Amino acid sequence: MKLPKHALPALSLLALAVLVRAEVVERVIVRVNGDIVSQSEFVARQASAVQAARVTPDRVEAFLRENNAKILQQAIDELLLVQRATELGYRIPPQYVNELVDSIMKENNIASEDELVQQLRREGMTLSELKRNIERNVLRQQVLQRELNAKLALTEADARAEYEAKKAEYGQPAFAHLQEIVLPADTPNAQAQALELVKRARAGEDFAELAKAHSTAASRASGGDLGRLNRGDLPPELEKAAFALAVSAVSDPIPTPRGLLILRSVEKSEASFTPFEEVKEAIHKRLAQERMTSQYEAYMEGLRKSALIDLRVREVPLSVTVAPSSLLEPPSAAPAPVAKPTSPDAEFNVSPQAVPERVAPPAVPAPPHPTPAPTPPSPQG
């Protein structure tokens, strides 16, 4: 079953197979300013990551070893953002949360709340947990909008400057499609022979056949065909001669370290560039992604520095159970690779499956994708 498209940004972390319940006493993986990530929630996040990456059962253990640190860091960062929302006095009206729940039901043809509850139960979740996660995700998105939006603003002038700086990436470079005949310089009467071949080619004889019969270059098998060569691919002296040739014209013999070279121009084109208006949107999106990545990491680093983060448990499971289908389908993109921890305290102790694994957040966690948040009612203080 699927989420409504407009609800996806707010529900990016709702594909959790198991969530912690208040009445269950269990291990605390990490405490963040008094809030916790329990082992069951962490396992739920593992399952969500496995499902999102479409990991096959035989790859789950290896995937978790590679990504547990990232999963933990994301859990810590999300708590920090929810806590920041509390500091700012943000609250999400229950009516807005209920509207998103109704959207989920409509999108998945769920006729009643009882049917929704049954579906969620099959996925290890309760309705209250679903609503809690909707609320927390919207709060996180609202914090990022408030704190980062001004820093993410891009103008057309920004996109234009990027276009001019990397204009070569937005066009077709000048090229020349060439054929060649090479005669060794030490061949008896090499110059006279080369001039004779030039004369015959200019008179209309097939250049490819002349190359096959007389050239000593490896290209002779293909009739001397060199294919398309961009401006800059050839030595300057050869490039000047090649690009000076009109299409179908044959050059005079050119002395080179390989011998006497005769060139024929098959096709050529000057450089052309895609107009700015045609690539403006793509440039803007790329710049927005890059700016979001850097600004998000800088902002989160500030929250982490001022937070009390107490890592309680370093051993976590290396296997999870993922529901075959989910009401809350995860995105199809696989999580980004995790930076290898740089401090001894952050490294993993990889152990057999029967024993849990040590885990700690990576030194430089990757930020989430900069998906815009939905527009809920204004926060209430």
VENWO-V268342 format. One record per backbone hydrogen bond with DSSP energy under -0.5 kcal/mol. NH is the residue of the N-H (numbers start at 1). CO is the residue of the C=O. If there is no record, write none. Layout:
NH_CO ; NH_CO
This chain:
7_4 ; 8_4 ; 8_5 ; 11_7 ; 11_8 ; 12_9 ; 14_11 ; 16_14 ; 17_15 ; 17_44 ; 19_124 ; 24_21 ; 25_23 ; 26_24 ; 29_27 ; 29_37 ; 30_37 ; 31_310 ; 32_35 ; 33_31 ; 33_308 ; 35_32 ; 37_30 ; 38_36 ; 39_27 ; 42_38 ; 43_39 ; 44_40 ; 45_41 ; 46_42 ; 47_43 ; 48_44 ; 49_45 ; 50_46 ; 51_47 ; 52_48 ; 53_49 ; 54_51 ; 55_50 ; 59_56 ; 60_56 ; 60_57 ; 63_59 ; 64_60 ; 65_61 ; 66_62 ; 67_63 ; 68_64 ; 71_67 ; 72_68 ; 73_69 ; 74_70 ; 75_71 ; 76_72 ; 77_73 ; 78_74 ; 79_75 ; 80_76 ; 81_77 ; 82_78 ; 83_79 ; 84_80 ; 85_81 ; 86_82 ; 87_83 ; 88_84 ; 89_86 ; 90_85 ; 93_91 ; 96_93 ; 97_93 ; 98_94 ; 99_95 ; 100_96 ; 101_97 ; 102_98 ; 103_99 ; 104_100 ; 105_101 ; 106_102 ; 107_103 ; 108_104 ; 109_106 ; 110_105 ; 111_109 ; 116_112 ; 117_113 ; 118_114 ; 119_115 ; 120_116 ; 121_117 ; 122_118 ; 123_119 ; 123_120 ; 124_121 ; 125_120 ; 130_126 ; 131_127 ; 132_128 ; 133_129 ; 134_130 ; 135_131 ; 136_132 ; 137_133 ; 138_134 ; 139_135 ; 140_136 ; 141_137 ; 142_138 ; 143_139 ; 144_140 ; 145_141 ; 146_142 ; 147_143 ; 148_144 ; 149_144 ; 149_145 ; 151_148 ; 152_148 ; 152_149 ; 153_149 ; 153_150 ; 159_155 ; 160_156 ; 161_157 ; 162_158 ; 163_159 ; 164_160 ; 165_161 ; 166_162 ; 167_164 ; 169_166 ; 170_167 ; 171_168 ; 172_272 ; 173_171 ; 175_269 ; 176_229 ; 177_267 ; 178_176 ; 178_227 ; 179_264 ; 180_224 ; 181_262 ; 183_260 ; 187_184 ; 190_187 ; 193_189 ; 194_190 ; 195_191 ; 196_192 ; 197_193 ; 198_194 ; 199_195 ; 200_196 ; 201_197 ; 202_198 ; 203_199 ; 204_201 ; 205_200 ; 210_206 ; 211_207 ; 212_208 ; 213_209 ; 214_210 ; 215_211 ; 216_182 ; 220_217 ; 221_218 ; 222_219 ; 223_220 ; 224_219 ; 225_219 ; 225_222 ; 226_178 ; 227_178 ; 229_176 ; 231_174 ; 233_230 ; 238_235 ; 239_235 ; 240_236 ; 241_237 ; 242_238 ; 243_239 ; 244_240 ; 245_241 ; 245_242 ; 248_265 ; 249_246 ; 251_263 ; 254_261 ; 255_253 ; 256_259 ; 259_256 ; 260_183 ; 261_254 ; 262_181 ; 264_179 ; 265_249 ; 266_177 ; 266_264 ; 267_177 ; 269_175 ; 272_172 ; 274_170 ; 278_275 ; 279_275 ; 279_276 ; 280_276 ; 283_279 ; 284_280 ; 285_281 ; 286_282 ; 287_283 ; 288_284 ; 289_285 ; 290_286 ; 291_287 ; 292_288 ; 293_289 ; 294_290 ; 295_291 ; 296_292 ; 297_293 ; 298_294 ; 299_295 ; 300_296 ; 301_297 ; 302_298 ; 303_299 ; 304_300 ; 305_301 ; 306_302 ; 307_304 ; 309_307 ; 310_31 ; 310_308 ; 311_309 ; 312_29 ; 312_310 ; 313_29 ; 316_314 ; 316_357 ; 322_320 ; 329_1 ; 329_327 ; 346_343 ; 347_343 ; 347_344 ; 350_348 ; 355_352 ; 357_316 ; 358_349 ; 359_314 ; 371_369 ; 376_374 ; 380_91 ; 381_379
